[in-house]
Amino acid sequence: MRMTLFLKRLCASALLAVSFFVGFAAQASDAIPEVDPAKQGVSATQLAALDALAQRYVEEGRVAGMVNVVIRNGEIVYYKATGSRDIDGKAPLKSSDLFRIYSMTKPITAVAAMQLYEQGKFHLSDPVEKFVPELAGLKVLDEQGRLVDAESPVTMHQLLNHTAGFSYGFVPLTDVVDAQYAQADLWAAKDLDEFAQRVAKLPLKFQPGTKYHYSIAVDLTGLVVQRISGQPFDEYLEEHIFAPLNLTDTFFEVPRSKRDRFLPNYFFNPESGTPVDVRLAPPPFGSRKNVAMQDYERVSLYSGGGGLVSTAMDYARFAEAMRNGGSLNGTRILGPKTVAYMATNHLSAGSGLAGFGEQPGVDAVDTGVGFGLGFGVVTSAVKNAVIGSVGEYNWGGAAGTVFWIDPVEELVVVSMIQLMNSPWPLRADLKVAVYQALDDIYQ
């Protein structure tokens, strides 16, 4: 009997070992290949500009460290970590370290929604209240300060392109609606259902569909995904996006086993001109327990607008899947026509508003940037005043992370830092460094 038990345990151990090595081999074969840049028409010598850029940002004390990834035609031509994990420079930054990606969560949430759209689960013209009845009967605060009825219900299309009339509450001292957002303390809601209940009590900034304003709309999109799919939003993303693309380091709550890779966050202090620990920063940049996007150890409100943590390479895999028409290594998460539709500007002329963060357009001025479904879109590189391509789609995060996908030059670029309120033109600097390194261009 003892021999039989021993043999069972031996067989189980052998099977476990085989399973581990098969899984490891599959993961290794699933990796995006890293090649000599010259193979993809990129100069290795000129790519040294990326080294110099990252080193300058670190040496000047702008950031503690930076991870940059450049992919062309599905192959990695640059992948490097520069600097340290923290401003003190005590430990080197690793390319596998974990970053708060904040609003770079939004494109992922938009993809989740459009998966359900492809399945015929909703139309873009559908009112959001069809799925979130808490949002029925929303009021609008008009220019005279009166609460009036919305002339039409908020639609799914408006959620995805930020024309619904919601806000973020970034300027509560000067904006009446934002002051109510701050008082509602949305991110302290226990889950997305309670989040919607709090939002339902707030007025819209304008009539739905009339203007662009960056907002919590994508968090509501996450709730729509949850309700249509019947799965908790975090589980939906894991099953339908993260697992298929092998994004093993992307999540809302940082697992205990990976917390040693989770980087500290910083806030740019305009008075001193230096980064300070975000825990010492003023609201809303501080740190509170049990609050979404501040506490990453106990998460129950899954913010589709800004809650994810990831690595540079995980996000590059997601972006590469988008560049490749919704597929990576033969695994499809979205159709190419859907991706192209999402990467098309959906804003009408003059619908942009000045505001917080990366904003397409200012009033009626055409700045060469629009917005699609979950992505910012470059409509004119000339008017945008930065080298690039028409049709590029992109976004960034509140802690300074940026990415873009250039379907003309078949490029994916991802850059990760951790600096809230960053004054540095990282995206523009990166574009100069990347595009000047191209020996062969497709434009």
JOTAGI-V24962 format. One record per helix or strand of 3 or more residues. SS is the DSSP state (H for helix, E for strand). FROM is the first residue (numbers start at 0). TO is the last residue. Records with the same first field share a line. If there is no record, write none. Layout:
BEGIN
SS=FROM-TO ; FROM-TO
END
This chain:
BEGIN
H=1-28 ; 36-39 ; 47-58 ; 101-117 ; 127-129 ; 132-134 ; 155-160 ; 175-183 ; 185-187 ; 191-198 ; 216-228 ; 232-244 ; 255-260 ; 277-279 ; 311-322 ; 335-341 ; 380-383 ; 425-434
E=64-71 ; 74-83 ; 97-99 ; 138-140 ; 146-148 ; 265-268 ; 273-276 ; 368-370 ; 375-377 ; 392-395 ; 401-405 ; 410-415
END
